[in-house]
Amino acid sequence: MILKPDYNLVSLFDIDFKELKSQGINAVLFDLDSTVMPSKSGEYPDKVKLLLEELKQNFVVAIISNNKNKEYIEKVQAQSTFPVISHANKPSPKVMREFLRSVNVLPEAAVVVGDRPLTDILAGKLLGAKTILVDSITKDKENKPTRFVRKLERLVIRK
């Protein structure tokens, strides 16, 4: 099934990046909101910022977001030491493909990490990359309708 991720994990911190590197992965493309920072916060949690900085030693790291809010993206870029790309139009893999081409990484040597099967995971699959679905970084604080939709999405990918 095209929406089924290669890995379905609870947290970014459950990802075995050493294992991914041993599999030939050279680039990690992260979704922004609810994956590496609380939605619409514009602030990386300290633990996430440290992880992203550490990953840069062994991988090409980038944020690929559908967000179109210029001021918000500029705020994120100001605190990032890696590319932050907005207007991605996921699930289209076009923006991710162009970014990987610009850093000379083949899609099969990349992994896409995100919290939404219908955008992040589908985009990664269409790209030809490995995919990792993680739960929202703020899952315990999300409203009930959002949590319900997330549960439905995960039921669909289990089939």
Backbone as JSON Lines, residues from 0, in Angstrom:
{"i":0,"aa":"M","n":[0.84,-1.18,0.0],"ca":[0.0,0.0,0.0],"c":[0.88,1.25,0.0]}
{"i":1,"aa":"I","n":[0.56,2.18,-0.85],"ca":[1.4,3.36,-1.04],"c":[1.41,4.31,0.17]}
{"i":2,"aa":"L","n":[0.41,4.23,1.03],"ca":[0.39,5.09,2.22],"c":[1.08,4.46,3.42]}
{"i":3,"aa":"K","n":[1.47,3.2,3.3],"ca":[2.09,2.51,4.43],"c":[3.57,2.9,4.51]}
{"i":4,"aa":"P","n":[3.97,3.5,5.63],"ca":[5.38,3.91,5.76],"c":[6.3,2.71,5.94]}
{"i":5,"aa":"D","n":[7.56,2.91,5.64],"ca":[8.55,1.86,5.87],"c":[8.73,1.62,7.37]}
{"i":6,"aa":"Y","n":[8.6,2.69,8.14],"ca":[8.68,2.61,9.6],"c":[7.55,3.44,10.18]}
{"i":7,"aa":"N","n":[6.88,2.9,11.19],"ca":[5.8,3.6,11.88],"c":[6.21,3.69,13.35]}
{"i":8,"aa":"L","n":[6.68,4.86,13.76],"ca":[7.25,5.02,15.09],"c":[6.48,6.06,15.9]}
{"i":9,"aa":"V","n":[6.7,6.06,17.18],"ca":[6.01,7.0,18.05],"c":[6.66,8.39,17.99]}
{"i":10,"aa":"S","n":[7.99,8.43,17.95],"ca":[8.7,9.69,18.11],"c":[9.91,9.78,17.19]}
{"i":11,"aa":"L","n":[10.33,11.0,16.93],"ca":[11.6,11.24,16.21],"c":[12.75,10.53,16.9]}
{"i":12,"aa":"F","n":[12.66,10.44,18.2],"ca":[13.75,9.89,18.99],"c":[13.78,8.36,18.98]}
{"i":13,"aa":"D","n":[12.8,7.76,18.31],"ca":[12.78,6.31,18.14],"c":[13.46,5.89,16.83]}
{"i":14,"aa":"I","n":[13.82,6.86,16.0],"ca":[14.44,6.56,14.71],"c":[15.89,6.12,14.93]}
{"i":15,"aa":"D","n":[16.26,5.01,14.31],"ca":[17.62,4.5,14.4],"c":[18.41,5.07,13.21]}
{"i":16,"aa":"F","n":[19.0,6.23,13.39],"ca":[19.71,6.9,12.31],"c":[20.98,6.16,11.91]}
{"i":17,"aa":"K","n":[21.61,5.47,12.85],"ca":[22.79,4.66,12.5],"c":[22.4,3.54,11.54]}
{"i":18,"aa":"E","n":[21.26,2.92,11.8],"ca":[20.77,1.86,10.91],"c":[20.46,2.42,9.53]}
{"i":19,"aa":"L","n":[19.82,3.59,9.49],"ca":[19.51,4.22,8.2],"c":[20.8,4.51,7.43]}
{"i":20,"aa":"K","n":[21.81,5.01,8.12],"ca":[23.09,5.3,7.46],"c":[23.69,4.02,6.9]}
{"i":21,"aa":"S","n":[23.59,2.92,7.64],"ca":[24.13,1.64,7.17],"c":[23.37,1.11,5.95]}
{"i":22,"aa":"Q","n":[22.14,1.59,5.77],"ca":[21.33,1.21,4.6],"c":[21.59,2.12,3.4]}
{"i":23,"aa":"G","n":[22.51,3.06,3.54],"ca":[22.85,3.94,2.43],"c":[22.07,5.24,2.4]}
{"i":24,"aa":"I","n":[21.39,5.56,3.48],"ca":[20.63,6.82,3.53],"c":[21.61,7.97,3.79]}
{"i":25,"aa":"N","n":[21.53,9.0,2.95],"ca":[22.42,10.15,3.06],"c":[21.69,11.47,3.32]}
{"i":26,"aa":"A","n":[20.36,11.47,3.2],"ca":[19.59,12.7,3.41],"c":[18.35,12.39,4.22]}
{"i":27,"aa":"V","n":[18.02,13.3,5.14],"ca":[16.81,13.18,5.94],"c":[15.98,14.43,5.7]}
{"i":28,"aa":"L","n":[14.78,14.23,5.16],"ca":[13.87,15.33,4.87],"c":[12.73,15.28,5.88]}
{"i":29,"aa":"F","n":[12.64,16.29,6.71],"ca":[11.64,16.33,7.76],"c":[10.48,17.25,7.37]}
{"i":30,"aa":"D","n":[9.28,16.85,7.75],"ca":[8.14,17.75,7.74],"c":[8.36,18.74,8.88]}
{"i":31,"aa":"L","n":[7.68,19.88,8.84],"ca":[7.86,20.9,9.86],"c":[6.86,20.79,11.0]}
{"i":32,"aa":"D","n":[5.65,21.29,10.77],"ca":[4.65,21.39,11.84],"c":[4.19,20.02,12.32]}
{"i":33,"aa":"S","n":[4.23,19.85,13.61],"ca":[3.83,18.64,14.34],"c":[4.83,17.5,14.2]}
{"i":34,"aa":"T","n":[5.89,17.69,13.39],"ca":[6.92,16.67,13.27],"c":[8.16,17.09,14.05]}
{"i":35,"aa":"V","n":[8.73,18.27,13.71],"ca":[9.93,18.72,14.43],"c":[9.65,19.9,15.35]}
{"i":36,"aa":"M","n":[8.46,20.48,15.24],"ca":[8.08,21.55,16.17],"c":[6.58,21.55,16.35]}
{"i":37,"aa":"P","n":[6.12,22.02,17.49],"ca":[4.67,22.14,17.68],"c":[4.07,23.01,16.57]}
{"i":38,"aa":"S","n":[2.93,22.6,16.07],"ca":[2.29,23.29,14.97],"c":[2.14,24.78,15.24]}
{"i":39,"aa":"K","n":[2.54,25.57,14.25],"ca":[2.41,27.03,14.26],"c":[3.2,27.72,15.37]}
{"i":40,"aa":"S","n":[4.12,27.0,16.03],"ca":[4.89,27.6,17.12],"c":[6.09,28.4,16.61]}
{"i":41,"aa":"G","n":[6.7,27.91,15.54],"ca":[7.9,28.56,15.03],"c":[9.12,28.36,15.9]}
{"i":42,"aa":"E","n":[9.04,27.41,16.84],"ca":[10.16,27.17,17.77],"c":[10.44,25.68,17.86]}
{"i":43,"aa":"Y","n":[11.71,25.32,17.65],"ca":[12.12,23.93,17.86],"c":[12.25,23.67,19.35]}
{"i":44,"aa":"P","n":[11.71,22.56,19.83],"ca":[12.05,22.17,21.21],"c":[13.57,21.94,21.28]}
{"i":45,"aa":"D","n":[14.17,22.24,22.4],"ca":[15.63,22.12,22.54],"c":[16.15,20.75,22.14]}
{"i":46,"aa":"K","n":[15.45,19.71,22.57],"ca":[15.87,18.34,22.29],"c":[15.87,18.07,20.78]}
{"i":47,"aa":"V","n":[14.89,18.6,20.07],"ca":[14.8,18.42,18.62],"c":[15.91,19.2,17.93]}
{"i":48,"aa":"K","n":[16.14,20.43,18.35],"ca":[17.19,21.25,17.75],"c":[18.55,20.55,17.88]}
{"i":49,"aa":"L","n":[18.82,19.98,19.04],"ca":[20.07,19.25,19.26],"c":[20.16,18.04,18.32]}
{"i":50,"aa":"L","n":[19.07,17.29,18.19],"ca":[19.05,16.14,17.29],"c":[19.35,16.58,15.86]}
{"i":51,"aa":"L","n":[18.68,17.62,15.38],"ca":[18.88,18.08,14.01],"c":[20.33,18.51,13.77]}
{"i":52,"aa":"E","n":[20.91,19.18,14.74],"ca":[22.31,19.6,14.62],"c":[23.25,18.4,14.57]}
{"i":53,"aa":"E","n":[22.98,17.39,15.39],"ca":[23.81,16.18,15.39],"c":[23.7,15.44,14.07]}
{"i":54,"aa":"L","n":[22.5,15.4,13.51],"ca":[22.29,14.68,12.25],"c":[23.07,15.3,11.09]}
{"i":55,"aa":"K","n":[23.29,16.59,11.14],"ca":[24.02,17.28,10.07],"c":[25.45,16.75,9.91]}
{"i":56,"aa":"Q","n":[25.98,16.09,10.92],"ca":[27.33,15.55,10.84],"c":[27.39,14.35,9.89]}
{"i":57,"aa":"N","n":[26.26,13.65,9.71],"ca":[26.25,12.43,8.9],"c":[25.26,12.43,7.75]}
{"i":58,"aa":"F","n":[24.38,13.42,7.7],"ca":[23.34,13.46,6.68],"c":[23.15,14.88,6.14]}
{"i":59,"aa":"V","n":[22.61,14.95,4.95],"ca":[22.03,16.21,4.47],"c":[20.69,16.3,5.19]}
{"i":60,"aa":"V","n":[20.43,17.42,5.84],"ca":[19.19,17.61,6.59],"c":[18.43,18.78,5.99]}
{"i":61,"aa":"A","n":[17.12,18.62,5.84],"ca":[16.29,19.72,5.36],"c":[14.89,19.59,5.92]}
{"i":62,"aa":"I","n":[14.21,20.73,6.01],"ca":[12.8,20.77,6.36],"c":[12.05,21.05,5.07]}
{"i":63,"aa":"I","n":[11.05,20.23,4.78],"ca":[10.22,20.4,3.58],"c":[8.78,20.54,4.07]}
{"i":64,"aa":"S","n":[8.23,21.74,3.92],"ca":[6.92,22.05,4.5],"c":[5.93,22.54,3.45]}
{"i":65,"aa":"N","n":[4.67,22.23,3.67],"ca":[3.6,22.79,2.83],"c":[3.23,24.2,3.27]}
{"i":66,"aa":"N","n":[3.73,24.62,4.42],"ca":[3.36,25.92,4.96],"c":[3.72,27.04,3.98]}
{"i":67,"aa":"K","n":[2.8,28.0,3.81],"ca":[3.0,29.1,2.88],"c":[3.1,30.46,3.58]}
{"i":68,"aa":"N","n":[3.07,30.47,4.9],"ca":[3.13,31.72,5.66],"c":[4.57,32.24,5.68]}
{"i":69,"aa":"K","n":[4.82,33.31,4.91],"ca":[6.17,33.83,4.73],"c":[6.85,34.2,6.05]}
{"i":70,"aa":"E","n":[6.15,34.93,6.9],"ca":[6.74,35.36,8.17],"c":[7.08,34.17,9.06]}
{"i":71,"aa":"Y","n":[6.19,33.2,9.08],"ca":[6.41,32.0,9.89],"c":[7.64,31.24,9.4]}
{"i":72,"aa":"I","n":[7.73,31.03,8.1],"ca":[8.87,30.3,7.53],"c":[10.16,31.07,7.77]}
{"i":73,"aa":"E","n":[10.12,32.38,7.65],"ca":[11.32,33.18,7.93],"c":[11.76,33.03,9.39]}
{"i":74,"aa":"K","n":[10.81,32.95,10.29],"ca":[11.12,32.74,11.71],"c":[11.81,31.39,11.91]}
{"i":75,"aa":"V","n":[11.3,30.36,11.24],"ca":[11.91,29.03,11.33],"c":[13.3,29.04,10.71]}
{"i":76,"aa":"Q","n":[13.43,29.67,9.53],"ca":[14.74,29.73,8.86],"c":[15.78,30.44,9.71]}
{"i":77,"aa":"A","n":[15.37,31.47,10.44],"ca":[16.3,32.25,11.25],"c":[16.96,31.41,12.35]}
{"i":78,"aa":"Q","n":[16.31,30.35,12.78],"ca":[16.89,29.52,13.83],"c":[17.37,28.16,13.31]}
{"i":79,"aa":"S","n":[17.42,28.02,11.99],"ca":[17.83,26.75,11.37],"c":[19.18,26.9,10.69]}
{"i":80,"aa":"T","n":[20.0,25.89,10.81],"ca":[21.31,25.88,10.15],"c":[21.32,24.88,8.99]}
{"i":81,"aa":"F","n":[20.15,24.65,8.42],"ca":[19.95,23.74,7.31],"c":[18.79,24.31,6.49]}
{"i":82,"aa":"P","n":[18.6,23.86,5.27],"ca":[17.54,24.42,4.44],"c":[16.14,24.19,5.01]}
{"i":83,"aa":"V","n":[15.31,25.22,4.91],"ca":[13.9,25.15,5.25],"c":[13.14,25.57,4.0]}
{"i":84,"aa":"I","n":[12.42,24.63,3.41],"ca":[11.75,24.87,2.13],"c":[10.24,24.83,2.34]}
{"i":85,"aa":"S","n":[9.59,25.9,1.94],"ca":[8.13,25.99,2.09],"c":[7.45,25.78,0.74]}
{"i":86,"aa":"H","n":[6.13,25.88,0.73],"ca":[5.34,25.73,-0.5],"c":[5.63,24.39,-1.2]}
{"i":87,"aa":"A","n":[5.8,23.34,-0.44],"ca":[6.19,22.05,-1.02],"c":[5.08,21.36,-1.8]}
{"i":88,"aa":"N","n":[3.85,21.67,-1.48],"ca":[2.7,21.05,-2.16],"c":[2.71,19.52,-2.07]}
{"i":89,"aa":"K","n":[3.13,19.0,-0.91],"ca":[3.06,17.55,-0.71],"c":[1.58,17.14,-0.75]}
{"i":90,"aa":"P","n":[1.23,16.07,-1.37],"ca":[2.07,14.91,-1.63],"c":[2.88,14.93,-2.93]}
{"i":91,"aa":"S","n":[2.86,16.0,-3.69],"ca":[3.73,16.07,-4.87],"c":[5.18,15.96,-4.41]}
{"i":92,"aa":"P","n":[5.97,15.1,-5.05],"ca":[7.37,14.97,-4.67],"c":[8.29,15.95,-5.38]}
{"i":93,"aa":"K","n":[7.74,16.84,-6.2],"ca":[8.55,17.71,-7.05],"c":[9.57,18.54,-6.27]}
{"i":94,"aa":"V","n":[9.15,19.22,-5.22],"ca":[10.05,20.08,-4.45],"c":[11.14,19.25,-3.78]}
{"i":95,"aa":"M","n":[10.79,18.11,-3.25],"ca":[11.78,17.24,-2.62],"c":[12.77,16.72,-3.66]}
{"i":96,"aa":"R","n":[12.27,16.34,-4.81],"ca":[13.14,15.85,-5.89],"c":[14.12,16.94,-6.32]}
{"i":97,"aa":"E","n":[13.63,18.18,-6.47],"ca":[14.51,19.28,-6.86],"c":[15.57,19.55,-5.79]}
{"i":98,"aa":"F","n":[15.17,19.49,-4.52],"ca":[16.15,19.7,-3.45],"c":[17.21,18.61,-3.48]}
{"i":99,"aa":"L","n":[16.8,17.36,-3.57],"ca":[17.77,16.27,-3.58],"c":[18.72,16.39,-4.77]}
{"i":100,"aa":"R","n":[18.19,16.76,-5.91],"ca":[19.04,16.95,-7.1],"c":[20.08,18.05,-6.81]}
{"i":101,"aa":"S","n":[19.66,19.11,-6.11],"ca":[20.58,20.23,-5.84],"c":[21.71,19.85,-4.89]}
{"i":102,"aa":"V","n":[21.52,18.81,-4.09],"ca":[22.56,18.37,-3.16],"c":[23.17,17.03,-3.59]}
{"i":103,"aa":"N","n":[22.86,16.62,-4.83],"ca":[23.42,15.39,-5.42],"c":[23.14,14.13,-4.6]}
{"i":104,"aa":"V","n":[21.9,14.01,-4.15],"ca":[21.47,12.8,-3.43],"c":[20.33,12.17,-4.22]}
{"i":105,"aa":"L","n":[20.44,10.89,-4.49],"ca":[19.37,10.17,-5.18],"c":[18.19,9.95,-4.23]}
{"i":106,"aa":"P","n":[16.97,9.91,-4.74],"ca":[15.81,9.68,-3.87],"c":[15.91,8.41,-3.04]}
{"i":107,"aa":"E","n":[16.48,7.35,-3.6],"ca":[16.58,6.1,-2.84],"c":[17.6,6.19,-1.71]}
{"i":108,"aa":"A","n":[18.38,7.26,-1.66],"ca":[19.34,7.48,-0.57],"c":[18.8,8.52,0.42]}
{"i":109,"aa":"A","n":[17.48,8.73,0.39],"ca":[16.84,9.71,1.29],"c":[15.73,9.05,2.08]}
{"i":110,"aa":"V","n":[15.4,9.67,3.19],"ca":[14.25,9.25,3.99],"c":[13.41,10.49,4.27]}
{"i":111,"aa":"V","n":[12.1,10.32,4.18],"ca":[11.15,11.39,4.49],"c":[10.5,11.05,5.82]}
{"i":112,"aa":"V","n":[10.55,12.0,6.76],"ca":[10.0,11.82,8.1],"c":[8.86,12.81,8.29]}
{"i":113,"aa":"G","n":[7.68,12.3,8.63],"ca":[6.56,13.19,8.84],"c":[5.48,12.57,9.69]}
{"i":114,"aa":"D","n":[4.46,13.38,9.98],"ca":[3.38,12.94,10.87],"c":[2.07,12.66,10.13]}
{"i":115,"aa":"R","n":[2.04,12.83,8.79],"ca":[0.79,12.65,8.05],"c":[0.98,11.68,6.89]}
{"i":116,"aa":"P","n":[0.22,10.58,6.89],"ca":[0.31,9.62,5.79],"c":[-0.09,10.21,4.43]}
{"i":117,"aa":"L","n":[-1.13,11.05,4.41],"ca":[-1.66,11.53,3.13],"c":[-0.81,12.63,2.5]}
{"i":118,"aa":"T","n":[0.11,13.2,3.22],"ca":[0.99,14.21,2.63],"c":[2.44,13.73,2.69]}
{"i":119,"aa":"D","n":[2.99,13.61,3.88],"ca":[4.41,13.29,4.04],"c":[4.78,11.91,3.51]}
{"i":120,"aa":"I","n":[4.05,10.91,3.95],"ca":[4.39,9.54,3.56],"c":[4.12,9.31,2.07]}
{"i":121,"aa":"L","n":[2.98,9.78,1.6],"ca":[2.68,9.64,0.17],"c":[3.73,10.36,-0.68]}
{"i":122,"aa":"A","n":[4.12,11.54,-0.29],"ca":[5.16,12.28,-1.04],"c":[6.46,11.49,-1.07]}
{"i":123,"aa":"G","n":[6.85,10.94,0.08],"ca":[8.08,10.14,0.12],"c":[8.0,8.91,-0.75]}
{"i":124,"aa":"K","n":[6.87,8.24,-0.73],"ca":[6.69,7.05,-1.58],"c":[6.76,7.42,-3.06]}
{"i":125,"aa":"L","n":[6.07,8.49,-3.43],"ca":[6.08,8.94,-4.83],"c":[7.48,9.37,-5.27]}
{"i":126,"aa":"L","n":[8.26,9.88,-4.32],"ca":[9.64,10.28,-4.58],"c":[10.53,9.07,-4.82]}
{"i":127,"aa":"G","n":[10.22,7.96,-4.13],"ca":[11.08,6.77,-4.2],"c":[12.03,6.69,-3.02]}
{"i":128,"aa":"A","n":[11.71,7.41,-1.96],"ca":[12.54,7.43,-0.75],"c":[11.97,6.48,0.3]}
{"i":129,"aa":"K","n":[12.74,6.2,1.32],"ca":[12.22,5.51,2.5],"c":[11.32,6.5,3.24]}
{"i":130,"aa":"T","n":[10.39,5.98,4.03],"ca":[9.48,6.85,4.75],"c":[9.35,6.42,6.2]}
{"i":131,"aa":"I","n":[9.22,7.42,7.06],"ca":[9.03,7.18,8.49],"c":[7.88,8.04,8.97]}
{"i":132,"aa":"L","n":[6.86,7.39,9.49],"ca":[5.72,8.08,10.09],"c":[5.96,8.16,11.59]}
{"i":133,"aa":"V","n":[5.87,9.37,12.12],"ca":[5.97,9.57,13.57],"c":[4.68,10.23,14.04]}
{"i":134,"aa":"D","n":[4.39,10.07,15.3],"ca":[3.21,10.73,15.85],"c":[3.53,12.21,16.02]}
{"i":135,"aa":"S","n":[2.5,13.01,16.14],"ca":[2.66,14.44,16.35],"c":[3.52,14.69,17.59]}
{"i":136,"aa":"I","n":[4.4,15.66,17.48],"ca":[5.27,16.01,18.6],"c":[4.47,16.54,19.79]}
{"i":137,"aa":"T","n":[3.24,16.98,19.53],"ca":[2.37,17.5,20.6],"c":[1.08,16.68,20.71]}
{"i":138,"aa":"K","n":[1.19,15.39,20.48],"ca":[-0.02,14.55,20.43],"c":[-0.86,14.65,21.71]}
{"i":139,"aa":"D","n":[-0.23,14.84,22.85],"ca":[-0.98,14.89,24.1],"c":[-1.72,16.22,24.3]}
{"i":140,"aa":"K","n":[-1.4,17.21,23.47],"ca":[-2.02,18.52,23.61],"c":[-2.98,18.85,22.47]}
{"i":141,"aa":"E","n":[-3.1,17.96,21.52],"ca":[-3.98,18.24,20.38],"c":[-5.45,18.08,20.76]}
{"i":142,"aa":"N","n":[-6.3,18.81,20.05],"ca":[-7.73,18.71,20.33],"c":[-8.28,17.36,19.88]}
{"i":143,"aa":"K","n":[-9.45,17.02,20.37],"ca":[-10.03,15.7,20.09],"c":[-10.29,15.46,18.6]}
{"i":144,"aa":"P","n":[-10.84,16.42,17.86],"ca":[-11.04,16.16,16.42],"c":[-9.74,15.85,15.68]}
{"i":145,"aa":"T","n":[-8.67,16.55,16.01],"ca":[-7.38,16.3,15.35],"c":[-6.88,14.9,15.69]}
{"i":146,"aa":"R","n":[-6.97,14.53,16.96],"ca":[-6.53,13.18,17.36],"c":[-7.37,12.1,16.68]}
{"i":147,"aa":"F","n":[-8.67,12.35,16.54],"ca":[-9.55,11.39,15.87],"c":[-9.12,11.18,14.43]}
{"i":148,"aa":"V","n":[-8.85,12.27,13.71],"ca":[-8.41,12.17,12.31],"c":[-7.1,11.41,12.22]}
{"i":149,"aa":"R","n":[-6.18,11.69,13.13],"ca":[-4.89,10.99,13.12],"c":[-5.08,9.48,13.35]}
{"i":150,"aa":"K","n":[-6.0,9.13,14.24],"ca":[-6.27,7.71,14.47],"c":[-6.86,7.04,13.24]}
{"i":151,"aa":"L","n":[-7.76,7.74,12.57],"ca":[-8.33,7.21,11.32],"c":[-7.24,6.99,10.27]}
{"i":152,"aa":"E","n":[-6.36,7.94,10.12],"ca":[-5.27,7.81,9.15],"c":[-4.43,6.56,9.45]}
{"i":153,"aa":"R","n":[-4.14,6.35,10.71],"ca":[-3.33,5.19,11.06],"c":[-4.06,3.87,10.89]}
{"i":154,"aa":"L","n":[-5.38,3.89,11.06],"ca":[-6.16,2.68,10.77],"c":[-6.07,2.32,9.29]}
{"i":155,"aa":"V","n":[-6.13,3.32,8.44],"ca":[-6.07,3.1,7.0],"c":[-4.74,2.49,6.6]}
{"i":156,"aa":"I","n":[-3.64,2.95,7.17],"ca":[-2.33,2.45,6.75],"c":[-2.0,1.08,7.3]}
{"i":157,"aa":"R","n":[-2.75,0.62,8.26],"ca":[-2.51,-0.73,8.81],"c":[-3.02,-1.83,7.89]}
{"i":158,"aa":"K","n":[-3.92,-1.5,6.99],"ca":[-4.53,-2.51,6.13],"c":[-3.64,-2.9,4.99]}
